[in-house]
């Protein structure tokens, strides 16, 4: 029995946990993780340029991309780009939980939600926030930074605005927005511990 496309997409999403796991399990230094993400971004960019402008017609692209991604950058590329930006712009204290919220909370949210564009339902947002808060809490962040980071990731996941006909995908906004918010919280807000 074949898995539905949505489940396959979510399993691919979760597999990205391997990137931060390399660092967390001390299998790679943070610098090595950054370099791996940059290399992965270059590969994704090359594949997307070929797919969009030359015509790379692999079955996997049909299976794992959504309708609105057919003529735009696909979610997998934005996913890698988002993690790369977070890793290059911030240290591991902020970027690793941001990446984990993308690789773990977002697929859970996707399975719980309707998968439609727009704002997700309240129960899905609450589930996403709970998973994100668990991730940020286990990362050892102070309470304020953990809550605000989880909230930022939840809002980024819960809304997919359309700007000039282009869907702003949560695969790029979750790690970038949550990392920025956690960084600012660590810099400027009180450090109450969980």
N, C-alpha and C positions, 0 to 999 in steps of 0.2 A: 504494500500500500504506500503510495507516494504522499509525502508531507505537503500540506498547502503552502503556497508561495509565502504567505505572511509568516508562517512558522519558520520556514527556511531563512527568510530575511532576519528574523530574530535570533536564530542560532548563529548566523554569520556575525551579527552584532555582538553577541556574547563572546564569540571567539576573540574579539579585539581585547578582551581582558588580559590576554597573553602579553600585550605590550607593558602595561604597568606591573604585571605579575613578575616579569623579568627583573625589574628593579626591586620590588618588594621581597622577592625570594633570593635577592643578592646574586642573581645570575648575570646581571649586567650593571655597570655603573650608570649613574644618571646621564653622564655624557654619552655613553654608548646607547642608552635608550633614545636620547635626543637624535643621535646620528641615524639610528634605525628608523625613527619616525620620519626624518627628512628623506631618507632613501625611499621609504614607502610612499611618501607624498609625491616624489618625483615619478615613481612607477605609476601611481594612480593618475597623475597628470598626463603622462604619455598615453596611457590607455584611454583616457577620456578624450584627448585630442584626436586620437585615431578613431575612436567610436563616433565622435560627433562630426568630424570633418572628412575623414577618409571612408569610414563605413566598416567598422568592426562588428560583424554580425554573429557574435557568439551566443549560443543558447543561454548561457549563464546570465548574460545581460538581460535577456527577455524575461528570465525567471526571477531575477532578484531586483530589478528596477521597477519603480512605479510609473504609472502613465505620465505624470507631470515631469518625470526625470528623462523621458525619451529624447527631448531636444535640449536639455540643460545638463549641467554637471550632476552626475548620479550621487545618491546618498553615500555610497561607500567612499567616494573621493572626498566629499565634505567631511565625513567622519574622520578620515586620516588627517585631513588638513586641520580640523578643529583640535585634535589631540596634539598635532605638531605645534600649532600656535601656542597652546597652553604650556607645552613642555619647554619651548624655546623662550617664552616670555616670563615664566615663573619657575621657582624652585619646586622640588618634589612635594614639599609640605602642602602646597596649593594645587599643583597640577595633577598629582596622582589621584586625589579624591575627585577632581574634576573629570578626569578620564574614566574613573570607575563609575561615576554617575551616568556617563554616556554609555558605557559598555554593559552595565548591569541594570540600572534603574530604567533607562529608556526602553530596552526591549520588554521589560516587565510591563511598563506603561502601555507599550504598543499592543501587547496581547490583551491587556485589560480594557483598553479603549477601543473605539470604533474604527480607528485608522483613517478617519476622515480629516480633511483640512478644516481649519478653524480652531475653536477653543474646545478642549476636551471636557468631558463630563466631570462633575465634582468628585465622584467616587474614584475616578482614575487619577485626578490631581492629588487627592489625599493619599492614595497608595504610593504614587510617585514621590511625594514629599516624605512619607515614612521611610521608603527605601533609601532615598537620598540622605535623610537625616541619620540613618543607621550607618551609611558609608562615611559621612563626615565625622560622626561621633567616634567610630572605630579608628579614624585617622588621627585621633588625638588633638583635634582642633579645639580651641576654646569655644564655649557655648555660643557666643554671639556669632562668631565666624562660621561655626557648624550650621546653625539655624539659617543664617542669611545665605550661605552657599547652597544649602538644600532648597531654600525658597527660590533662589535665582535659577537653579537647574529645573525646578518644577515649572516655573513660569515659562522658561525657554522651551521646555518639552510640551507644555500645555497649549501653546499658541504657535501657529505657523502662519505668520502674516504673508500676504502676497503683495509684492512691491513691483510695479510696472510689469505685471504678468509673470513675475518670477517668484517662486515659493522660497521663502527664507527657511531653509531646512534646519531642524533642531540638532542635526548631527554636527553642525558647526557652532550653533549658538550655545548648546549645553556646556561643553567644556570651556569655551572662551568666556562666556558671561559669568558662569559660576566661579571660574578662577579669578577673574577681575574682582568680583564681589568679595570673595574670601580674602584675597590679598589686601583690599582696602579695609576690610574689617580687622584684619590682623594689624594693620598699620595704625588705624585711627580710633578703634573702638575698645571698650574695656575687655579684659581677658578673663572672663568667668569660665572656670573649667566645668566640663560635664561630670 
